[in-house]
């Protein structure tokens, strides 16, 4: 049994030494080595304090009543008749005609690349965006606006297009393709 008492006395001795070490460490930390920090805090406290600008004055909101009972509704179309100069009576595209291959492309994407003659007939050669070369002559159609070839020369193809005028009617306009080199 004496062995157990020795063990407990050693354990209590370790506890006592540990408490003593902790107390010594805490007492070392409590010394006044922060003089420079205390001086800085005092300097900051004695500095003049800044002035905060006042909030800007809020303008009062003046309400406005929108009265549009006498004005035209902006969501309904104008009820004006199409102008005389834009409307060309009797002009309409033939929508029942079978469309030709070059009518699938916009006119500005087609290129006039040359002509060929055979048995007195002149044919124009058109390069399309699908990388194919098409043969055309007067009377054929090309472009998205119902363009009909009116004349064909070695340097130019003249077309007559039928386009909408924006008022429900149709107008004719001339277009051309020049030979590209």
Buried (B, 14 or more C-beta within 10 A) or exposed (E): EEEEEEEEEEEEEEEEEEEEEEEEEEEEEEEEEEEEEEEEEEEEEEEEEEEEEEEEEEEEEEEEEEEEEEEEEEEEEEEEEEEEEEBBEEEEBEEEEEEEBBBEBEBEEBBBBBBEEEEEEEBBBBBBEEEEEBEBEBEBBBBBBBBBBBEBEEEEBBBBBBBEBEBEBBBEEEBEBEBEE
